[in-house]
């Protein structure tokens, strides 16, 4: 999944979008690692459910990130064309 994000990010080098997407990706990956570690400890059923649900949300966010970036870049290009 990382490859797709970096490949898309590299399409607009030097933009703030690159940095923002990279920061979001790193934060989501850190959250994913934390949840993986937390899931290895003894947990109540409720805690295990919450961790599993949150893992799913983080995974979905990571999967959606390249699409979000592409939409942002598309809108920026359209704005520049309209302004130019």
Backbone as XML, in Angstrom:
<?xml version="1.0"?>
<chain id="A" units="angstrom">
  <residue number="1" name="UNK">
    <atom name="N" x="0.824" y="-1.199" z="0.000"/>
    <atom name="CA" x="0.000" y="0.000" z="0.000"/>
    <atom name="C" x="0.863" y="1.256" z="0.000"/>
  </residue>
  <residue number="2" name="UNK">
    <atom name="N" x="2.004" y="1.220" z="0.667"/>
    <atom name="CA" x="2.876" y="2.377" z="0.704"/>
    <atom name="C" x="3.313" y="2.801" z="-0.689"/>
  </residue>
  <residue number="3" name="UNK">
    <atom name="N" x="3.576" y="1.832" z="-1.563"/>
    <atom name="CA" x="4.054" y="2.148" z="-2.892"/>
    <atom name="C" x="3.060" y="3.025" z="-3.640"/>
  </residue>
  <residue number="4" name="UNK">
    <atom name="N" x="1.793" y="2.726" z="-3.525"/>
    <atom name="CA" x="0.771" y="3.505" z="-4.209"/>
    <atom name="C" x="0.713" y="4.930" z="-3.714"/>
  </residue>
  <residue number="5" name="UNK">
    <atom name="N" x="0.867" y="5.102" z="-2.421"/>
    <atom name="CA" x="0.818" y="6.439" z="-1.856"/>
    <atom name="C" x="2.019" y="7.240" z="-2.339"/>
  </residue>
  <residue number="6" name="UNK">
    <atom name="N" x="3.207" y="6.647" z="-2.286"/>
    <atom name="CA" x="4.398" y="7.371" z="-2.706"/>
    <atom name="C" x="4.377" y="7.637" z="-4.202"/>
  </residue>
  <residue number="7" name="UNK">
    <atom name="N" x="3.881" y="6.709" z="-4.974"/>
    <atom name="CA" x="3.820" y="6.906" z="-6.423"/>
    <atom name="C" x="2.898" y="8.069" z="-6.752"/>
  </residue>
  <residue number="8" name="UNK">
    <atom name="N" x="1.780" y="8.153" z="-6.065"/>
    <atom name="CA" x="0.847" y="9.250" z="-6.310"/>
    <atom name="C" x="1.429" y="10.558" z="-5.804"/>
  </residue>
  <residue number="9" name="UNK">
    <atom name="N" x="2.046" y="10.510" z="-4.625"/>
    <atom name="CA" x="2.614" y="11.726" z="-4.050"/>
    <atom name="C" x="3.715" y="12.290" z="-4.934"/>
  </residue>
  <residue number="10" name="UNK">
    <atom name="N" x="4.461" y="11.423" z="-5.579"/>
    <atom name="CA" x="5.563" y="11.907" z="-6.397"/>
    <atom name="C" x="5.074" y="12.606" z="-7.665"/>
  </residue>
  <residue number="11" name="UNK">
    <atom name="N" x="3.795" y="12.494" z="-7.975"/>
    <atom name="CA" x="3.281" y="13.140" z="-9.177"/>
    <atom name="C" x="3.200" y="14.652" z="-9.026"/>
  </residue>
  <residue number="12" name="UNK">
    <atom name="N" x="3.301" y="15.145" z="-7.819"/>
    <atom name="CA" x="3.272" y="16.583" z="-7.591"/>
    <atom name="C" x="4.386" y="16.963" z="-6.619"/>
  </residue>
  <residue number="13" name="UNK">
    <atom name="N" x="5.642" y="16.788" z="-7.024"/>
    <atom name="CA" x="6.745" y="17.044" z="-6.109"/>
    <atom name="C" x="6.777" y="18.499" z="-5.669"/>
  </residue>
  <residue number="14" name="UNK">
    <atom name="N" x="7.143" y="18.680" z="-4.405"/>
    <atom name="CA" x="7.301" y="20.024" z="-3.896"/>
    <atom name="C" x="6.028" y="20.676" z="-3.403"/>
  </residue>
  <residue number="15" name="UNK">
    <atom name="N" x="4.919" y="20.004" z="-3.463"/>
    <atom name="CA" x="3.680" y="20.618" z="-2.990"/>
    <atom name="C" x="3.456" y="20.285" z="-1.530"/>
  </residue>
  <residue number="16" name="UNK">
    <atom name="N" x="2.644" y="21.076" z="-0.892"/>
    <atom name="CA" x="2.294" y="20.804" z="0.497"/>
    <atom name="C" x="1.507" y="19.509" z="0.618"/>
  </residue>
  <residue number="17" name="UNK">
    <atom name="N" x="0.873" y="19.097" z="-0.451"/>
    <atom name="CA" x="0.092" y="17.857" z="-0.441"/>
    <atom name="C" x="1.003" y="16.674" z="-0.142"/>
  </residue>
  <residue number="18" name="UNK">
    <atom name="N" x="2.188" y="16.659" z="-0.748"/>
    <atom name="CA" x="3.147" y="15.581" z="-0.494"/>
    <atom name="C" x="3.408" y="15.434" z="0.998"/>
  </residue>
  <residue number="19" name="UNK">
    <atom name="N" x="3.758" y="16.540" z="1.618"/>
    <atom name="CA" x="4.102" y="16.543" z="3.039"/>
    <atom name="C" x="2.904" y="16.152" z="3.899"/>
  </residue>
  <residue number="20" name="UNK">
    <atom name="N" x="1.754" y="16.705" z="3.605"/>
    <atom name="CA" x="0.561" y="16.401" z="4.391"/>
    <atom name="C" x="0.175" y="14.934" z="4.281"/>
  </residue>
  <residue number="21" name="UNK">
    <atom name="N" x="0.195" y="14.397" z="3.079"/>
    <atom name="CA" x="-0.147" y="12.990" z="2.876"/>
    <atom name="C" x="0.861" y="12.104" z="3.594"/>
  </residue>
  <residue number="22" name="UNK">
    <atom name="N" x="2.130" y="12.453" z="3.494"/>
    <atom name="CA" x="3.181" y="11.686" z="4.174"/>
    <atom name="C" x="2.950" y="11.692" z="5.687"/>
  </residue>
  <residue number="23" name="UNK">
    <atom name="N" x="2.624" y="12.850" z="6.253"/>
    <atom name="CA" x="2.370" y="12.953" z="7.692"/>
    <atom name="C" x="1.162" y="12.122" z="8.106"/>
  </residue>
  <residue number="24" name="UNK">
    <atom name="N" x="0.116" y="12.173" z="7.321"/>
    <atom name="CA" x="-1.083" y="11.386" z="7.621"/>
    <atom name="C" x="-0.763" y="9.907" z="7.545"/>
  </residue>
  <residue number="25" name="UNK">
    <atom name="N" x="-0.045" y="9.513" z="6.515"/>
    <atom name="CA" x="0.322" y="8.107" z="6.351"/>
    <atom name="C" x="1.142" y="7.628" z="7.547"/>
  </residue>
  <residue number="26" name="UNK">
    <atom name="N" x="2.129" y="8.415" z="7.957"/>
    <atom name="CA" x="2.972" y="8.028" z="9.086"/>
    <atom name="C" x="2.165" y="7.929" z="10.373"/>
  </residue>
  <residue number="27" name="UNK">
    <atom name="N" x="1.241" y="8.852" z="10.585"/>
    <atom name="CA" x="0.407" y="8.805" z="11.787"/>
    <atom name="C" x="-0.490" y="7.570" z="11.787"/>
  </residue>
  <residue number="28" name="UNK">
    <atom name="N" x="-1.071" y="7.247" z="10.646"/>
    <atom name="CA" x="-1.922" y="6.058" z="10.555"/>
    <atom name="C" x="-1.110" y="4.779" z="10.752"/>
  </residue>
  <residue number="29" name="UNK">
    <atom name="N" x="0.092" y="4.745" z="10.216"/>
    <atom name="CA" x="0.939" y="3.568" z="10.404"/>
    <atom name="C" x="1.353" y="3.422" z="11.866"/>
  </residue>
  <residue number="30" name="UNK">
    <atom name="N" x="1.619" y="4.536" z="12.537"/>
    <atom name="CA" x="1.946" y="4.488" z="13.962"/>
    <atom name="C" x="0.744" y="3.995" z="14.765"/>
  </residue>
  <residue number="31" name="UNK">
    <atom name="N" x="-0.443" y="4.465" z="14.411"/>
    <atom name="CA" x="-1.659" y="4.002" z="15.088"/>
    <atom name="C" x="-1.858" y="2.511" z="14.863"/>
  </residue>
  <residue number="32" name="UNK">
    <atom name="N" x="-1.596" y="2.066" z="13.650"/>
    <atom name="CA" x="-1.736" y="0.650" z="13.326"/>
    <atom name="C" x="-0.763" y="-0.193" z="14.156"/>
  </residue>
  <residue number="33" name="UNK">
    <atom name="N" x="0.470" y="0.251" z="14.280"/>
    <atom name="CA" x="1.469" y="-0.469" z="15.082"/>
    <atom name="C" x="1.056" y="-0.498" z="16.550"/>
  </residue>
  <residue number="34" name="UNK">
    <atom name="N" x="0.556" y="0.623" z="17.054"/>
    <atom name="CA" x="0.101" y="0.683" z="18.441"/>
    <atom name="C" x="-1.045" y="-0.304" z="18.675"/>
  </residue>
  <residue number="35" name="UNK">
    <atom name="N" x="-1.997" y="-0.331" z="17.757"/>
    <atom name="CA" x="-3.136" y="-1.241" z="17.888"/>
    <atom name="C" x="-2.692" y="-2.698" z="17.792"/>
  </residue>
  <residue number="36" name="UNK">
    <atom name="N" x="-1.736" y="-2.982" z="16.923"/>
    <atom name="CA" x="-1.212" y="-4.343" z="16.827"/>
    <atom name="C" x="-0.575" y="-4.763" z="18.146"/>
  </residue>
  <residue number="37" name="UNK">
    <atom name="N" x="0.222" y="-3.868" z="18.736"/>
    <atom name="CA" x="0.848" y="-4.161" z="20.030"/>
    <atom name="C" x="-0.206" y="-4.329" z="21.124"/>
  </residue>
  <residue number="38" name="UNK">
    <atom name="N" x="-1.184" y="-3.451" z="21.125"/>
    <atom name="CA" x="-2.238" y="-3.523" z="22.142"/>
    <atom name="C" x="-3.022" y="-4.824" z="22.023"/>
  </residue>
  <residue number="39" name="UNK">
    <atom name="N" x="-3.206" y="-5.298" z="20.805"/>
    <atom name="CA" x="-3.951" y="-6.532" z="20.583"/>
    <atom name="C" x="-3.236" y="-7.774" z="21.081"/>
  </residue>
  <residue number="40" name="UNK">
    <atom name="N" x="-1.959" y="-7.668" z="21.355"/>
    <atom name="CA" x="-1.185" y="-8.815" z="21.848"/>
    <atom name="C" x="-1.302" y="-8.986" z="23.357"/>
  </residue>
  <residue number="41" name="UNK">
    <atom name="N" x="-1.807" y="-7.984" z="24.042"/>
    <atom name="CA" x="-1.975" y="-8.064" z="25.498"/>
    <atom name="C" x="-3.296" y="-8.749" z="25.827"/>
  </residue>
  <residue number="42" name="UNK">
    <atom name="N" x="-3.390" y="-9.265" z="27.047"/>
    <atom name="CA" x="-4.693" y="-9.812" z="27.472"/>
    <atom name="C" x="-5.726" y="-8.678" z="27.533"/>
  </residue>
  <residue number="43" name="UNK">
    <atom name="N" x="-6.852" y="-8.892" z="26.899"/>
    <atom name="CA" x="-7.879" y="-7.855" z="26.812"/>
    <atom name="C" x="-9.241" y="-8.426" z="27.174"/>
  </residue>
  <residue number="44" name="UNK">
    <atom name="N" x="-10.090" y="-7.542" z="27.646"/>
    <atom name="CA" x="-11.482" y="-7.936" z="27.833"/>
    <atom name="C" x="-12.115" y="-8.057" z="26.451"/>
  </residue>
  <residue number="45" name="UNK">
    <atom name="N" x="-13.264" y="-8.668" z="26.392"/>
    <atom name="CA" x="-13.962" y="-8.816" z="25.111"/>
    <atom name="C" x="-14.272" y="-7.446" z="24.507"/>
  </residue>
  <residue number="46" name="UNK">
    <atom name="N" x="-14.670" y="-6.506" z="25.356"/>
    <atom name="CA" x="-14.995" y="-5.160" z="24.868"/>
    <atom name="C" x="-13.753" y="-4.462" z="24.311"/>
  </residue>
  <residue number="47" name="UNK">
    <atom name="N" x="-12.629" y="-4.578" z="25.028"/>
    <atom name="CA" x="-11.389" y="-3.964" z="24.552"/>
    <atom name="C" x="-10.933" y="-4.590" z="23.235"/>
  </residue>
  <residue number="48" name="UNK">
    <atom name="N" x="-11.015" y="-5.905" z="23.151"/>
    <atom name="CA" x="-10.620" y="-6.603" z="21.922"/>
    <atom name="C" x="-11.492" y="-6.152" z="20.751"/>
  </residue>
  <residue number="49" name="UNK">
    <atom name="N" x="-12.793" y="-6.011" z="21.002"/>
    <atom name="CA" x="-13.707" y="-5.549" z="19.953"/>
    <atom name="C" x="-13.343" y="-4.133" z="19.507"/>
  </residue>
  <residue number="50" name="UNK">
    <atom name="N" x="-13.099" y="-3.250" z="20.483"/>
    <atom name="CA" x="-12.754" y="-1.862" z="20.159"/>
    <atom name="C" x="-11.460" y="-1.775" z="19.353"/>
  </residue>
  <residue number="51" name="UNK">
    <atom name="N" x="-10.473" y="-2.569" z="19.744"/>
    <atom name="CA" x="-9.202" y="-2.557" z="19.024"/>
    <atom name="C" x="-9.391" y="-3.082" z="17.607"/>
  </residue>
  <residue number="52" name="UNK">
    <atom name="N" x="-10.145" y="-4.156" z="17.468"/>
    <atom name="CA" x="-10.370" y="-4.718" z="16.138"/>
    <atom name="C" x="-11.126" y="-3.733" z="15.238"/>
  </residue>
  <residue number="53" name="UNK">
    <atom name="N" x="-12.121" y="-3.086" z="15.801"/>
    <atom name="CA" x="-12.890" y="-2.102" z="15.028"/>
    <atom name="C" x="-12.000" y="-0.925" z="14.614"/>
  </residue>
  <residue number="54" name="UNK">
    <atom name="N" x="-11.185" y="-0.451" z="15.544"/>
    <atom name="CA" x="-10.297" y="0.669" z="15.246"/>
    <atom name="C" x="-9.242" y="0.270" z="14.222"/>
  </residue>
  <residue number="55" name="UNK">
    <atom name="N" x="-8.744" y="-0.958" z="14.312"/>
    <atom name="CA" x="-7.807" y="-1.451" z="13.295"/>
    <atom name="C" x="-8.439" y="-1.377" z="11.906"/>
  </residue>
  <residue number="56" name="UNK">
    <atom name="N" x="-9.692" y="-1.766" z="11.819"/>
    <atom name="CA" x="-10.400" y="-1.711" z="10.541"/>
    <atom name="C" x="-10.523" y="-0.294" z="10.019"/>
  </residue>
  <residue number="57" name="UNK">
    <atom name="N" x="-10.803" y="0.637" z="10.919"/>
    <atom name="CA" x="-10.915" y="2.041" z="10.513"/>
    <atom name="C" x="-9.578" y="2.592" z="10.024"/>
  </residue>
  <residue number="58" name="UNK">
    <atom name="N" x="-8.508" y="2.255" z="10.734"/>
    <atom name="CA" x="-7.173" y="2.713" z="10.335"/>
    <atom name="C" x="-6.788" y="2.110" z="8.981"/>
  </residue>
  <residue number="59" name="UNK">
    <atom name="N" x="-7.055" y="0.829" z="8.809"/>
    <atom name="CA" x="-6.741" y="0.169" z="7.533"/>
    <atom name="C" x="-7.527" y="0.805" z="6.387"/>
  </residue>
  <residue number="60" name="UNK">
    <atom name="N" x="-8.788" y="1.115" z="6.631"/>
    <atom name="CA" x="-9.609" y="1.753" z="5.595"/>
    <atom name="C" x="-9.079" y="3.146" z="5.263"/>
  </residue>
  <residue number="61" name="UNK">
    <atom name="N" x="-8.645" y="3.872" z="6.282"/>
    <atom name="CA" x="-8.094" y="5.208" z="6.046"/>
    <atom name="C" x="-6.808" y="5.125" z="5.223"/>
  </residue>
  <residue number="62" name="UNK">
    <atom name="N" x="-5.950" y="4.162" z="5.539"/>
    <atom name="CA" x="-4.722" y="3.980" z="4.757"/>
    <atom name="C" x="-5.039" y="3.621" z="3.310"/>
  </residue>
  <residue number="63" name="UNK">
    <atom name="N" x="-6.040" y="2.794" z="3.132"/>
    <atom name="CA" x="-6.426" y="2.381" z="1.780"/>
    <atom name="C" x="-7.006" y="3.561" z="0.986"/>
  </residue>
  <residue number="64" name="UNK">
    <atom name="N" x="-7.733" y="4.441" z="1.662"/>
    <atom name="CA" x="-8.377" y="5.577" z="0.994"/>
    <atom name="C" x="-7.413" y="6.733" z="0.724"/>
  </residue>
  <residue number="65" name="UNK">
    <atom name="N" x="-6.302" y="6.762" z="1.425"/>
    <atom name="CA" x="-5.390" y="7.897" z="1.331"/>
    <atom name="C" x="-4.944" y="8.227" z="-0.098"/>
  </residue>
  <residue number="66" name="UNK">
    <atom name="N" x="-4.564" y="7.273" z="-0.924"/>
    <atom name="CA" x="-4.177" y="7.624" z="-2.302"/>
    <atom name="C" x="-5.322" y="8.264" z="-3.091"/>
  </residue>
  <residue number="67" name="UNK">
    <atom name="N" x="-6.544" y="7.843" z="-2.820"/>
    <atom name="CA" x="-7.703" y="8.411" z="-3.520"/>
    <atom name="C" x="-7.958" y="9.843" z="-3.058"/>
  </residue>
  <residue number="68" name="UNK">
    <atom name="N" x="-7.787" y="10.081" z="-1.772"/>
    <atom name="CA" x="-7.948" y="11.431" z="-1.233"/>
    <atom name="C" x="-6.896" y="12.352" z="-1.844"/>
  </residue>
  <residue number="69" name="UNK">
    <atom name="N" x="-5.664" y="11.867" z="-1.877"/>
    <atom name="CA" x="-4.585" y="12.665" z="-2.455"/>
    <atom name="C" x="-4.857" y="12.978" z="-3.926"/>
  </residue>
  <residue number="70" name="UNK">
    <atom name="N" x="-5.285" y="11.999" z="-4.672"/>
    <atom name="CA" x="-5.575" y="12.209" z="-6.094"/>
    <atom name="C" x="-6.660" y="13.263" z="-6.279"/>
  </residue>
  <residue number="71" name="UNK">
    <atom name="N" x="-7.681" y="13.233" z="-5.444"/>
    <atom name="CA" x="-8.758" y="14.223" z="-5.536"/>
    <atom name="C" x="-8.248" y="15.620" z="-5.193"/>
  </residue>
  <residue number="72" name="UNK">
    <atom name="N" x="-7.410" y="15.718" z="-4.173"/>
    <atom name="CA" x="-6.839" y="17.016" z="-3.806"/>
    <atom name="C" x="-6.020" y="17.571" z="-4.963"/>
  </residue>
  <residue number="73" name="UNK">
    <atom name="N" x="-5.178" y="16.730" z="-5.541"/>
    <atom name="CA" x="-4.345" y="17.175" z="-6.660"/>
    <atom name="C" x="-5.191" y="17.562" z="-7.869"/>
  </residue>
  <residue number="74" name="UNK">
    <atom name="N" x="-6.254" y="16.812" z="-8.124"/>
    <atom name="CA" x="-7.148" y="17.137" z="-9.235"/>
    <atom name="C" x="-7.778" y="18.513" z="-9.023"/>
  </residue>
  <residue number="75" name="UNK">
    <atom name="N" x="-8.229" y="18.769" z="-7.805"/>
    <atom name="CA" x="-8.853" y="20.063" z="-7.506"/>
    <atom name="C" x="-7.851" y="21.207" z="-7.591"/>
  </residue>
  <residue number="76" name="UNK">
    <atom name="N" x="-6.621" y="20.967" z="-7.129"/>
    <atom name="CA" x="-5.594" y="22.007" z="-7.235"/>
    <atom name="C" x="-5.302" y="22.340" z="-8.696"/>
  </residue>
  <residue number="77" name="UNK">
    <atom name="N" x="-5.195" y="21.323" z="-9.539"/>
    <atom name="CA" x="-4.958" y="21.561" z="-10.973"/>
    <atom name="C" x="-6.115" y="22.347" z="-11.583"/>
  </residue>
  <residue number="78" name="UNK">
    <atom name="N" x="-7.334" y="21.962" z="-11.251"/>
    <atom name="CA" x="-8.508" y="22.655" z="-11.789"/>
    <atom name="C" x="-8.528" y="24.113" z="-11.329"/>
  </residue>
  <residue number="79" name="UNK">
    <atom name="N" x="-8.156" y="24.342" z="-10.080"/>
    <atom name="CA" x="-8.125" y="25.708" z="-9.551"/>
    <atom name="C" x="-7.079" y="26.539" z="-10.288"/>
  </residue>
  <residue number="80" name="UNK">
    <atom name="N" x="-5.897" y="25.952" z="-10.528"/>
    <atom name="CA" x="-4.839" y="26.671" z="-11.247"/>
    <atom name="C" x="-5.250" y="26.981" z="-12.682"/>
  </residue>
  <residue number="81" name="UNK">
    <atom name="N" x="-5.888" y="26.029" z="-13.324"/>
    <atom name="CA" x="-6.341" y="26.237" z="-14.709"/>
    <atom name="C" x="-7.379" y="27.349" z="-14.750"/>
  </residue>
  <residue number="82" name="UNK">
    <atom name="N" x="-8.305" y="27.318" z="-13.805"/>
    <atom name="CA" x="-9.358" y="28.336" z="-13.759"/>
    <atom name="C" x="-8.762" y="29.717" z="-13.468"/>
  </residue>
  <residue number="83" name="UNK">
    <atom name="N" x="-7.779" y="29.776" z="-12.570"/>
    <atom name="CA" x="-7.155" y="31.052" z="-12.212"/>
    <atom name="C" x="-6.246" y="31.567" z="-13.326"/>
  </residue>
  <residue number="84" name="UNK">
    <atom name="N" x="-5.708" y="30.655" z="-14.126"/>
    <atom name="CA" x="-4.744" y="31.041" z="-15.177"/>
    <atom name="C" x="-5.429" y="31.476" z="-16.392"/>
  </residue>
</chain>
